[in-house]
Amino acid sequence: MISIVGKKDAGKTTLIVALAAELVRRKFRVMTIKHGTHAAESDQRGKDTWRHRHEGKAERVVLEAPGERVVWERREQESDPKSLARRYLDGADMVLVEGFSDHALPKIETYRQACGPDPLWSADRPGADLWVGMVTDNAKFRAPFPVFRFSDTAWLVTLANIAWDRALILPP
């Protein structure tokens, strides 16, 4: 497991998509976890699964359709990414996590100057040693881990290698 972190609109999803595609190209089974800041609504009001969940107050709703499965589950509190991976992502070679910046996972940060003057990483931040890489548009930014520029042309392959080498391995 490795977490992609960054401020809002810094490019986390774009990086996860690119890393996942590169790792899948290498024949790895890649699965992802996305941390949201608000309740997710991907079902439509009035449709059967929406009605199961909202009108029926079902604790868990599973939609099984040709080629896909979706699970909606009510939870009292958020789970941590390790628990989520163990529960839902059995068989993954690599789990890419978007967000969960306060959890003890290796991290790659996306940092765009337009999203704020400073990245999430700082040397005095608790868990600063968990950062293993960064992609940024700040040409002057330096850190004690590999820093790539969005303008570079070959950073994705190298960053995928770092992600694979530095990912947290969950014990069985």
C-alpha positions as CSV (number, residue, x, y, z in Angstrom):
1,M,0.0,0.0,0.0
2,I,1.1,3.5,-0.7
3,S,-0.8,6.7,-0.3
4,I,-1.0,9.6,-2.7
5,V,-1.5,12.8,-0.8
6,G,-1.8,16.5,-1.5
7,K,-4.0,19.5,-1.2
8,K,-7.3,19.8,-3.1
9,D,-6.9,20.0,-6.9
10,A,-3.2,19.2,-6.6
11,G,-3.4,16.3,-9.0
12,K,-3.8,13.3,-6.6
13,T,-6.4,11.5,-8.8
14,T,-4.5,12.1,-12.0
15,L,-1.3,10.7,-10.4
16,I,-3.2,7.6,-9.0
17,V,-4.7,6.9,-12.5
18,A,-1.3,7.2,-14.1
19,L,0.4,5.0,-11.5
20,A,-2.3,2.4,-11.6
21,A,-2.1,2.2,-15.4
22,E,1.7,1.9,-15.3
23,L,1.5,-0.9,-12.7
24,V,-1.2,-2.7,-14.5
25,R,0.9,-2.5,-17.7
26,R,3.5,-4.4,-15.6
27,K,0.9,-7.1,-15.0
28,F,0.2,-6.2,-11.3
29,R,-3.3,-6.5,-9.8
30,V,-3.9,-2.9,-8.7
31,M,-6.7,-1.8,-6.5
32,T,-7.5,1.7,-5.1
33,I,-9.0,3.3,-2.0
34,K,-10.3,6.9,-2.2
35,H,-10.8,9.0,1.0
36,G,-13.6,11.4,0.6
37,T,-14.4,14.5,2.6
38,H,-18.2,14.2,2.2
39,A,-20.7,11.5,1.8
40,A,-20.5,9.8,-1.6
41,E,-23.7,9.6,-3.7
42,S,-23.2,7.6,-6.9
43,D,-26.7,6.2,-7.0
44,Q,-29.7,8.0,-8.4
45,R,-32.7,9.1,-6.2
46,G,-35.6,6.8,-6.8
47,K,-33.6,3.9,-8.4
48,D,-33.8,0.5,-6.7
49,T,-30.5,0.5,-4.9
50,W,-31.0,4.1,-3.7
51,R,-34.4,3.0,-2.3
52,H,-32.8,0.0,-0.6
53,R,-30.3,2.2,1.1
54,H,-32.3,5.4,1.9
55,E,-35.9,4.2,2.2
56,G,-35.2,0.7,3.5
57,K,-32.3,1.9,5.7
58,A,-30.3,-1.2,4.7
59,E,-26.9,-1.4,6.4
60,R,-25.3,-2.7,3.3
61,V,-26.4,-2.8,-0.4
62,V,-24.6,-4.8,-3.1
63,L,-25.4,-4.1,-6.7
64,E,-24.3,-7.0,-8.9
65,A,-24.4,-6.2,-12.7
66,P,-22.6,-7.6,-15.7
67,G,-18.9,-6.9,-15.3
68,E,-19.1,-4.9,-12.0
69,R,-20.2,-4.9,-8.4
70,V,-20.8,-1.9,-6.2
71,V,-21.2,-2.0,-2.4
72,W,-22.7,0.8,-0.3
73,E,-22.3,0.3,3.4
74,R,-23.3,2.4,6.4
75,R,-20.6,2.9,9.0
76,E,-20.6,4.6,12.4
77,Q,-17.1,5.9,11.8
78,E,-14.4,5.9,9.1
79,S,-12.1,2.9,8.8
80,D,-8.4,3.2,8.3
81,P,-7.0,2.2,4.8
82,K,-5.3,-1.0,6.1
83,S,-8.6,-2.3,7.4
84,L,-10.4,-1.3,4.2
85,A,-7.8,-3.1,2.1
86,R,-8.0,-6.3,4.2
87,R,-11.8,-6.3,4.0
88,Y,-12.4,-5.4,0.4
89,L,-9.2,-5.7,-1.7
90,D,-8.1,-9.2,-1.2
91,G,-5.7,-10.4,-3.9
92,A,-4.2,-7.0,-4.8
93,D,-0.5,-6.8,-5.6
94,M,-0.7,-3.0,-5.0
95,V,-3.2,-0.8,-3.3
96,L,-3.0,2.8,-4.2
97,V,-4.6,5.0,-1.6
98,E,-5.8,8.5,-2.3
99,G,-5.7,10.6,0.8
100,F,-5.5,9.4,4.4
101,S,-2.5,11.7,4.9
102,D,-2.5,11.2,8.7
103,H,-2.2,7.4,8.5
104,A,1.1,5.5,8.8
105,L,1.5,4.7,5.1
106,P,4.4,5.5,2.7
107,K,3.4,8.7,0.9
108,I,3.9,10.3,-2.5
109,E,2.7,13.9,-2.5
110,T,1.4,16.0,-5.4
111,Y,2.2,19.6,-4.8
112,R,1.1,22.5,-7.0
113,Q,1.9,26.0,-6.0
114,A,-1.6,27.2,-7.1
115,C,-3.0,25.0,-4.3
116,G,-1.1,26.7,-1.5
117,P,2.4,28.1,-0.8
118,D,3.6,25.0,0.9
119,P,3.3,21.2,0.5
120,L,1.8,19.0,3.2
121,W,5.3,17.6,3.9
122,S,7.6,19.5,6.2
123,A,10.6,18.1,8.0
124,D,9.1,18.7,11.4
125,R,5.7,17.1,10.6
126,P,4.9,13.9,12.5
127,G,5.5,11.1,10.1
128,A,7.6,13.1,7.7
129,D,9.8,10.1,7.3
130,L,6.9,8.3,5.5
131,W,7.2,10.5,2.4
132,V,9.0,8.6,-0.4
133,G,8.5,11.0,-3.3
134,M,6.8,14.2,-4.6
135,V,5.7,15.5,-7.9
136,T,5.6,19.3,-8.0
137,D,5.6,22.4,-10.3
138,N,7.9,24.2,-7.9
139,A,11.3,24.1,-9.6
140,K,13.1,25.2,-6.4
141,F,11.6,22.6,-4.0
142,R,14.1,20.2,-2.5
143,A,13.5,17.4,0.0
144,P,15.3,14.3,1.5
145,F,13.4,12.0,-0.9
146,P,13.1,12.0,-4.7
147,V,11.3,15.1,-6.1
148,F,9.9,15.1,-9.7
149,R,8.6,17.9,-11.7
150,F,5.3,17.7,-13.6
151,S,7.2,19.1,-16.6
152,D,9.7,16.1,-16.6
153,T,9.0,13.5,-19.2
154,A,10.1,10.2,-17.6
155,W,9.1,10.6,-13.9
156,L,6.1,8.2,-14.1
157,V,8.2,5.0,-14.6
158,T,10.7,6.0,-11.9
159,L,7.9,6.9,-9.5
160,A,6.1,3.6,-10.2
161,N,9.4,1.8,-9.2
162,I,9.6,3.9,-6.0
163,A,5.9,3.1,-5.2
164,W,6.5,-0.6,-5.7
165,D,9.7,-0.7,-3.7
166,R,8.6,1.5,-0.8
167,A,4.9,0.3,-0.5
168,L,3.8,-1.0,2.9
169,I,3.4,-4.8,2.8
170,L,0.4,-5.9,4.8
171,P,1.0,-9.2,6.7
172,P,-1.6,-11.9,6.0
